[in-house]
Amino acid sequence: MEKRAILLIVDSLGIGAMTDVATVRPQDLGSNTFGHILSYRPELKIPNLKKLGIGSVLDNDNLIEKHPLASYGRCALLHEGADSYLGHQEIMGTKPLPATKMPFANALEDVKCGLEAAGYKVIIPNEKKPFLLVEDAVVVADNIETDYGQIYNVTGAIDVISFDEIQAIGKIVRDLTKVNRVIALGGEGVSVDWILSCVEQREDGLIGVNSPKSGVYQQGYQVRHLGLGLDPEEQVQSAAIRAGKEVVLIGKMQDVIVCEEAKRVVAIETSLVLDSILAHMETMTTGLIAATVQETDLAGHAQDVALYADLIERVDEGIGKIMEKMTGDDLLIISADHGNDPCAHHSQHTRENTFLLSYQKGHTACDLGTRKTLSDMAASIATFLEIEPCKNGTNFI
């Protein structure tokens, strides 16, 4: 039987702080991304999410559906912190490894020596605000849009240096450090001088490029995320390929998930992500379509609750169109990877449980409870597609 699984991740749409935040991330106490957006806009227009059963997950009387169409539940985060990259790896079936938390200032000298040993020109442009400038074109520094000491960014101007070379520099940084992620990224139409002018120092001391301000996302954006000790061959997309099925990765999903044989669609704009899902549903007969809406996360970082609410409504409209195209041999799973509460006292990700909706036409809905890991999504997709299981996760189908 030819089956299709559609996985839609609404980046950062958490539903309330996890029970461990008081000790693990006290700055996230009281965070509730979806809940606070609903408080801001009680009339939020999400008829399709309501029909699927989101009200039962949110305990929101205005959204309760007596007979929801989807099975519903919650997912806890197994990975440390609240990270999009690790969240996506966990979603696809990986049990994340513990990483070292270290500001780039503590790794700077070792990375500088390693890059110089590889033949690169490396300078420290500002000793008072230390970061590395490689080949007069690439900035190596902290990621200042996420948790302290977890990620380093390798940011380049693609008009000046190729993305392949930016990636090569990023791989050396990856080999020399033990943080959970190194991100190689770049864009067209931005100058090195402008990128340098966007280097900022956070209150906690982290120093890095303000990526949204730098404009690297605006034109010709390319990115590759380099994780610590992750094996994509143990994930559901690789198992699907080995079983002879098609795999399409859309939006941020194609940025962070490794699968050389997959079709990839670069898409930041929400409507493009949703339209790409619909387009591939027209042509794909069996396999996995995995997509991530990223603009919700960007709205969270900007602490723009009105924009976040608008984007949720846009996603809901797209969900309705996806449901219309589904057949009885399709599975739709909708969830998130963490929180990013636009009403929080900070503009970083928040450690929140995520909602979980699993829809198949003609199937009776049930309460899936609270899952211990995001990997249960991958385990369930593998069961549904009748392919080999992933490294992590428990099937709920």
Number of C-alpha atoms within 10 A of each C-alpha: 7 11 18 26 23 23 23 24 23 26 26 33 29 29 26 25 24 24 13 13 18 13 9 13 17 12 16 25 20 17 26 26 28 24 19 19 20 15 10 14 14 11 9 15 16 19 15 19 24 19 18 23 28 25 19 20 20 17 11 12 9 10 19 18 16 10 12 20 23 27 24 25 22 23 27 21 24 19 19 16 21 24 25 22 22 27 26 23 27 26 28 29 30 28 22 19 13 13 16 13 14 19 21 27 17 10 15 19 14 13 21 23 14 17 19 14 10 11 10 15 13 20 17 17 13 10 8 7 15 19 24 23 23 22 16 17 20 28 27 30 26 32 26 25 19 19 18 19 20 22 28 28 24 28 33 32 25 25 16 16 16 15 22 12 14 26 23 13 21 26 18 15 27 22 13 16 20 20 20 26 24 28 27 29 24 29 23 18 14 20 19 21 11 13 22 19 13 17 21 16 16 13 7 9 14 22 23 28 25 20 19 14 13 21 19 25 18 13 12 13 19 20 21 21 20 24 22 19 13 17 13 17 17 18 29 30 31 22 20 23 19 14 14 11 21 19 24 23 26 25 25 25 26 22 20 21 21 21 18 9 13 20 14 18 19 18 23 19 14 21 16 16 23 24 14 21 25 20 10 13 19 10 8 17 14 20 23 28 25 24 27 28 28 22 22 27 23 21 22 27 21 17 20 16 22 13 17 24 21 16 21 23 18 16 22 18 18 20 22 15 15 17 17 10 11 19 13 11 16 22 23 21 22 23 25 27 31 35 31 33 37 30 17 20 12 16 19 25 27 35 35 33 28 30 26 26 24 25 23 21 15 10 11 12 18 15 15 16 14 16 21 15 23 33 31 23 30 29 26 24 31 25 17 18 24 14 18 17 21 26 19 23 23 20 16 17 16
